[in-house]
Amino acid sequence: MQAPTRRPPTARRIGIAIAIALLLAVVAFGITRLDLSAVGKALITASPGWVALSLALMALSMLLRAASWHETLRAALPETEIRWMPVIRATMIGVMGSAIFPGRVGEPTRVIVLARRLPDPTARAVPVVAGTVFSQTIINLVALGILASVAFSSVPLLHNHASALEGVLVAPVLIVLIVLAGPALLRLGQRSRSTRLRRSADLLAGLLRLARRGLVVFTRPRHGVAAVAAQLLAWALQWAACYMVIVALGLQGQATPVTAAAILLAVNVSAILPATPSNVGVFQAACLVVLAAYGVGAGAGLAYGILLQAVEVLTALALGVPALLGEGMTWRDIRRQR
């Protein structure tokens, strides 16, 4: 008997097609309103020295993210030797995957890349490593909260949106509370008469227990302080890299370090649900909106968005490709995580 053919996810494809069509329409409309010669001039005249410094800061920030993850892994797996190079390579491959492909494939990719280098990867390492990634997400949310406090207090466009700032700042606290209290609450569902509800509760309880294992780094100051400090310093260097691009384009008379913080916040929020590879188009739109609040013209704003994304992608490729080769992996291996 012939196996039934799997129907393509038509609804998903239609949704993606509509989203891409709308994005292209917005981009086309924007292009008609832009002076493309001004965009090209801004890119050509950008200071190569400041651009190179931005690249160096971006690369160093990625290394610090690897250092933070290394400390988190040491806390979660105290009985296992966690070597530096596999962690660095897995981090770089993950960053490259998220920077190049849509769908944020970098996180699951780096989990699998590292877990296969640890003892007993299938039965134990994969879920534990995945839990450590969650702890880094918590630190990232704290960093975004700090950026939001700077941006919302200083960016003219955001002055009247204090409630949004409160939402950003409270998110990390709520997530931690859910993770810590969730298993106790789910015990009620596990005692339900409904078989389906009991199975769902068991699954969610297991996932939350896994997340709690990843949070163990916050209970061990020896590793926790180093992990948080390295991750926040990585964000600070990325913030500085964003400002270096401002200086490279000669926009420091209008845009400030606070502007760079708002841009970094905007591009990360816009990347939560990436619609295109590398989030092209949406990334530039986020930069345009923030820079417009400071009176920067559309041409210069678009040039900034193009140059900043080029810095991010080039850094990810420069560090990620050697890591990919070192792990004996291919682009196809990354795409399989989608």
Contacts in CASP RR format, 6 or more apart in sequence:
PFRMAT RR
TARGET T0000
AUTHOR 0000-0000-0000
METHOD contacts of the structure
MODEL  1
MQAPTRRPPTARRIGIAIAIALLLAVVAFGITRLDLSAVGKALITASPGW
VALSLALMALSMLLRAASWHETLRAALPETEIRWMPVIRATMIGVMGSAI
FPGRVGEPTRVIVLARRLPDPTARAVPVVAGTVFSQTIINLVALGILASV
AFSSVPLLHNHASALEGVLVAPVLIVLIVLAGPALLRLGQRSRSTRLRRS
ADLLAGLLRLARRGLVVFTRPRHGVAAVAAQLLAWALQWAACYMVIVALG
LQGQATPVTAAAILLAVNVSAILPATPSNVGVFQAACLVVLAAYGVGAGA
GLAYGILLQAVEVLTALALGVPALLGEGMTWRDIRRQR
16 275 0 8 1.000
19 275 0 8 1.000
20 275 0 8 1.000
20 276 0 8 1.000
23 275 0 8 1.000
23 276 0 8 1.000
23 281 0 8 1.000
23 282 0 8 1.000
26 285 0 8 1.000
27 281 0 8 1.000
30 298 0 8 1.000
33 298 0 8 1.000
34 298 0 8 1.000
34 299 0 8 1.000
34 302 0 8 1.000
35 298 0 8 1.000
35 299 0 8 1.000
38 299 0 8 1.000
38 300 0 8 1.000
38 303 0 8 1.000
39 299 0 8 1.000
39 300 0 8 1.000
39 302 0 8 1.000
39 303 0 8 1.000
39 306 0 8 1.000
40 303 0 8 1.000
42 249 0 8 1.000
42 299 0 8 1.000
42 300 0 8 1.000
42 303 0 8 1.000
42 304 0 8 1.000
43 303 0 8 1.000
43 306 0 8 1.000
43 307 0 8 1.000
46 248 0 8 1.000
46 249 0 8 1.000
46 303 0 8 1.000
46 307 0 8 1.000
47 247 0 8 1.000
47 248 0 8 1.000
47 250 0 8 1.000
48 248 0 8 1.000
49 248 0 8 1.000
50 244 0 8 1.000
50 245 0 8 1.000
50 247 0 8 1.000
50 248 0 8 1.000
51 244 0 8 1.000
51 245 0 8 1.000
51 248 0 8 1.000
51 307 0 8 1.000
51 311 0 8 1.000
53 241 0 8 1.000
53 244 0 8 1.000
54 241 0 8 1.000
54 242 0 8 1.000
54 244 0 8 1.000
54 245 0 8 1.000
54 248 0 8 1.000
54 311 0 8 1.000
55 241 0 8 1.000
55 311 0 8 1.000
55 314 0 8 1.000
55 315 0 8 1.000
57 237 0 8 1.000
57 238 0 8 1.000
57 240 0 8 1.000
57 241 0 8 1.000
57 244 0 8 1.000
58 237 0 8 1.000
58 238 0 8 1.000
58 241 0 8 1.000
58 311 0 8 1.000
58 312 0 8 1.000
58 315 0 8 1.000
59 315 0 8 1.000
59 318 0 8 1.000
59 319 0 8 1.000
60 237 0 8 1.000
61 233 0 8 1.000
61 234 0 8 1.000
61 235 0 8 1.000
61 237 0 8 1.000
61 238 0 8 1.000
61 241 0 8 1.000
62 91 0 8 1.000
62 92 0 8 1.000
62 95 0 8 1.000
62 234 0 8 1.000
62 315 0 8 1.000
62 316 0 8 1.000
62 319 0 8 1.000
63 88 0 8 1.000
64 230 0 8 1.000
64 231 0 8 1.000
64 233 0 8 1.000
64 234 0 8 1.000
64 237 0 8 1.000
65 91 0 8 1.000
65 95 0 8 1.000
65 136 0 8 1.000
65 230 0 8 1.000
65 231 0 8 1.000
65 234 0 8 1.000
66 87 0 8 1.000
66 88 0 8 1.000
66 91 0 8 1.000
66 92 0 8 1.000
67 226 0 8 1.000
67 230 0 8 1.000
68 136 0 8 1.000
68 139 0 8 1.000
68 226 0 8 1.000
68 227 0 8 1.000
68 228 0 8 1.000
68 230 0 8 1.000
68 231 0 8 1.000
68 234 0 8 1.000
69 87 0 8 1.000
69 91 0 8 1.000
69 132 0 8 1.000
69 133 0 8 1.000
69 136 0 8 1.000
69 227 0 8 1.000
70 82 0 8 1.000
70 84 0 8 1.000
70 87 0 8 1.000
71 217 0 8 1.000
71 223 0 8 1.000
71 224 0 8 1.000
71 226 0 8 1.000
71 227 0 8 1.000
71 230 0 8 1.000
72 132 0 8 1.000
72 135 0 8 1.000
72 136 0 8 1.000
72 214 0 8 1.000
72 217 0 8 1.000
72 223 0 8 1.000
72 224 0 8 1.000
72 227 0 8 1.000
73 82 0 8 1.000
73 87 0 8 1.000
73 114 0 8 1.000
73 129 0 8 1.000
73 132 0 8 1.000
74 82 0 8 1.000
74 223 0 8 1.000
75 216 0 8 1.000
75 217 0 8 1.000
75 220 0 8 1.000
75 223 0 8 1.000
75 224 0 8 1.000
75 227 0 8 1.000
76 128 0 8 1.000
76 129 0 8 1.000
76 131 0 8 1.000
76 132 0 8 1.000
76 213 0 8 1.000
76 214 0 8 1.000
76 216 0 8 1.000
76 217 0 8 1.000
77 118 0 8 1.000
77 125 0 8 1.000
77 128 0 8 1.000
80 118 0 8 1.000
80 119 0 8 1.000
82 118 0 8 1.000
83 117 0 8 1.000
86 113 0 8 1.000
86 114 0 8 1.000
86 117 0 8 1.000
87 114 0 8 1.000
88 323 0 8 1.000
89 113 0 8 1.000
89 323 0 8 1.000
89 326 0 8 1.000
89 327 0 8 1.000
90 110 0 8 1.000
90 111 0 8 1.000
90 113 0 8 1.000
90 114 0 8 1.000
90 117 0 8 1.000
90 323 0 8 1.000
90 327 0 8 1.000
91 110 0 8 1.000
92 316 0 8 1.000
92 319 0 8 1.000
92 320 0 8 1.000
92 322 0 8 1.000
92 323 0 8 1.000
93 106 0 8 1.000
93 109 0 8 1.000
93 110 0 8 1.000
93 113 0 8 1.000
93 320 0 8 1.000
93 323 0 8 1.000
93 324 0 8 1.000
93 327 0 8 1.000
93 329 0 8 1.000
93 334 0 8 1.000
94 105 0 8 1.000
94 106 0 8 1.000
94 107 0 8 1.000
94 109 0 8 1.000
94 110 0 8 1.000
94 113 0 8 1.000
94 320 0 8 1.000
94 334 0 8 1.000
95 106 0 8 1.000
95 316 0 8 1.000
95 319 0 8 1.000
95 320 0 8 1.000
96 106 0 8 1.000
96 316 0 8 1.000
96 317 0 8 1.000
96 319 0 8 1.000
96 320 0 8 1.000
96 321 0 8 1.000
96 323 0 8 1.000
96 324 0 8 1.000
96 334 0 8 1.000
97 105 0 8 1.000
97 106 0 8 1.000
97 109 0 8 1.000
97 316 0 8 1.000
97 334 0 8 1.000
98 104 0 8 1.000
98 105 0 8 1.000
98 106 0 8 1.000
98 107 0 8 1.000
99 278 0 8 1.000
99 312 0 8 1.000
99 313 0 8 1.000
99 316 0 8 1.000
99 317 0 8 1.000
100 277 0 8 1.000
100 278 0 8 1.000
100 313 0 8 1.000
100 316 0 8 1.000
100 317 0 8 1.000
100 334 0 8 1.000
101 277 0 8 1.000
101 334 0 8 1.000
101 335 0 8 1.000
101 338 0 8 1.000
102 274 0 8 1.000
102 275 0 8 1.000
102 276 0 8 1.000
102 277 0 8 1.000
102 278 0 8 1.000
102 279 0 8 1.000
102 338 0 8 1.000
103 274 0 8 1.000
103 338 0 8 1.000
104 271 0 8 1.000
104 274 0 8 1.000
105 334 0 8 1.000
105 335 0 8 1.000
105 337 0 8 1.000
105 338 0 8 1.000
106 334 0 8 1.000
106 337 0 8 1.000
107 133 0 8 1.000
108 337 0 8 1.000
109 333 0 8 1.000
109 334 0 8 1.000
109 337 0 8 1.000
110 133 0 8 1.000
111 126 0 8 1.000
111 129 0 8 1.000
111 130 0 8 1.000
111 133 0 8 1.000
112 126 0 8 1.000
112 337 0 8 1.000
113 327 0 8 1.000
113 329 0 8 1.000
114 129 0 8 1.000
115 121 0 8 1.000
115 125 0 8 1.000
115 126 0 8 1.000
115 129 0 8 1.000
118 125 0 8 1.000
118 129 0 8 1.000
119 125 0 8 1.000
127 210 0 8 1.000
127 213 0 8 1.000
128 210 0 8 1.000
128 213 0 8 1.000
128 214 0 8 1.000
130 210 0 8 1.000
131 210 0 8 1.000
131 211 0 8 1.000
131 213 0 8 1.000
131 214 0 8 1.000
132 214 0 8 1.000
132 217 0 8 1.000
134 179 0 8 1.000
134 210 0 8 1.000
134 211 0 8 1.000
134 214 0 8 1.000
134 215 0 8 1.000
135 214 0 8 1.000
135 215 0 8 1.000
135 216 0 8 1.000
135 217 0 8 1.000
135 218 0 8 1.000
135 227 0 8 1.000
136 227 0 8 1.000
136 231 0 8 1.000
138 172 0 8 1.000
138 175 0 8 1.000
138 176 0 8 1.000
138 215 0 8 1.000
138 218 0 8 1.000
139 227 0 8 1.000
139 228 0 8 1.000
139 231 0 8 1.000
139 232 0 8 1.000
140 231 0 8 1.000
140 235 0 8 1.000
141 171 0 8 1.000
141 172 0 8 1.000
141 175 0 8 1.000
142 172 0 8 1.000
142 228 0 8 1.000
142 232 0 8 1.000
143 231 0 8 1.000
143 232 0 8 1.000
143 235 0 8 1.000
144 168 0 8 1.000
144 265 0 8 1.000
144 268 0 8 1.000
144 269 0 8 1.000
145 168 0 8 1.000
145 169 0 8 1.000
145 172 0 8 1.000
146 232 0 8 1.000
146 235 0 8 1.000
147 235 0 8 1.000
147 239 0 8 1.000
147 261 0 8 1.000
147 262 0 8 1.000
147 264 0 8 1.000
147 265 0 8 1.000
148 165 0 8 1.000
148 168 0 8 1.000
148 169 0 8 1.000
148 265 0 8 1.000
149 165 0 8 1.000
149 169 0 8 1.000
150 258 0 8 1.000
150 261 0 8 1.000
150 262 0 8 1.000
151 158 0 8 1.000
151 258 0 8 1.000
151 261 0 8 1.000
151 262 0 8 1.000
151 265 0 8 1.000
151 266 0 8 1.000
152 158 0 8 1.000
152 159 0 8 1.000
152 161 0 8 1.000
152 162 0 8 1.000
152 164 0 8 1.000
152 165 0 8 1.000
153 165 0 8 1.000
154 258 0 8 1.000
154 262 0 8 1.000
155 258 0 8 1.000
155 259 0 8 1.000
155 262 0 8 1.000
155 290 0 8 1.000
155 293 0 8 1.000
155 294 0 8 1.000
156 293 0 8 1.000
156 294 0 8 1.000
157 289 0 8 1.000
157 290 0 8 1.000
157 292 0 8 1.000
157 293 0 8 1.000
158 164 0 8 1.000
158 165 0 8 1.000
158 262 0 8 1.000
158 293 0 8 1.000
176 215 0 8 1.000
178 208 0 8 1.000
179 208 0 8 1.000
179 211 0 8 1.000
179 212 0 8 1.000
179 215 0 8 1.000
180 212 0 8 1.000
180 215 0 8 1.000
182 204 0 8 1.000
182 205 0 8 1.000
182 208 0 8 1.000
183 205 0 8 1.000
183 206 0 8 1.000
183 208 0 8 1.000
183 209 0 8 1.000
183 212 0 8 1.000
186 201 0 8 1.000
186 204 0 8 1.000
186 205 0 8 1.000
186 208 0 8 1.000
187 201 0 8 1.000
187 205 0 8 1.000
188 201 0 8 1.000
189 197 0 8 1.000
189 198 0 8 1.000
189 201 0 8 1.000
190 198 0 8 1.000
190 201 0 8 1.000
190 202 0 8 1.000
190 205 0 8 1.000
191 198 0 8 1.000
192 198 0 8 1.000
192 201 0 8 1.000
217 223 0 8 1.000
217 224 0 8 1.000
217 227 0 8 1.000
218 224 0 8 1.000
235 264 0 8 1.000
238 264 0 8 1.000
239 257 0 8 1.000
239 260 0 8 1.000
239 261 0 8 1.000
239 264 0 8 1.000
240 260 0 8 1.000
241 311 0 8 1.000
242 260 0 8 1.000
242 261 0 8 1.000
242 263 0 8 1.000
242 264 0 8 1.000
242 308 0 8 1.000
243 257 0 8 1.000
243 259 0 8 1.000
243 260 0 8 1.000
245 304 0 8 1.000
245 307 0 8 1.000
245 308 0 8 1.000
245 311 0 8 1.000
246 252 0 8 1.000
246 255 0 8 1.000
246 259 0 8 1.000
246 260 0 8 1.000
246 304 0 8 1.000
248 307 0 8 1.000
249 300 0 8 1.000
249 303 0 8 1.000
249 304 0 8 1.000
249 307 0 8 1.000
251 291 0 8 1.000
251 296 0 8 1.000
251 300 0 8 1.000
251 304 0 8 1.000
254 291 0 8 1.000
254 294 0 8 1.000
254 295 0 8 1.000
254 296 0 8 1.000
255 291 0 8 1.000
255 294 0 8 1.000
255 296 0 8 1.000
256 294 0 8 1.000
259 290 0 8 1.000
259 291 0 8 1.000
259 294 0 8 1.000
262 290 0 8 1.000
262 293 0 8 1.000
263 286 0 8 1.000
263 287 0 8 1.000
263 290 0 8 1.000
263 291 0 8 1.000
263 304 0 8 1.000
263 308 0 8 1.000
266 286 0 8 1.000
266 287 0 8 1.000
266 289 0 8 1.000
266 290 0 8 1.000
267 279 0 8 1.000
267 283 0 8 1.000
267 286 0 8 1.000
267 287 0 8 1.000
267 308 0 8 1.000
269 286 0 8 1.000
270 279 0 8 1.000
270 282 0 8 1.000
270 283 0 8 1.000
270 285 0 8 1.000
270 286 0 8 1.000
271 279 0 8 1.000
271 282 0 8 1.000
271 283 0 8 1.000
274 282 0 8 1.000
275 282 0 8 1.000
276 282 0 8 1.000
278 309 0 8 1.000
278 313 0 8 1.000
280 309 0 8 1.000
283 305 0 8 1.000
283 308 0 8 1.000
283 309 0 8 1.000
284 302 0 8 1.000
284 305 0 8 1.000
284 306 0 8 1.000
284 309 0 8 1.000
287 301 0 8 1.000
287 302 0 8 1.000
287 304 0 8 1.000
287 305 0 8 1.000
287 308 0 8 1.000
288 298 0 8 1.000
288 301 0 8 1.000
288 302 0 8 1.000
288 305 0 8 1.000
291 297 0 8 1.000
291 300 0 8 1.000
291 301 0 8 1.000
291 304 0 8 1.000
292 298 0 8 1.000
292 301 0 8 1.000
296 304 0 8 1.000
324 330 0 8 1.000
324 331 0 8 1.000
324 334 0 8 1.000
END
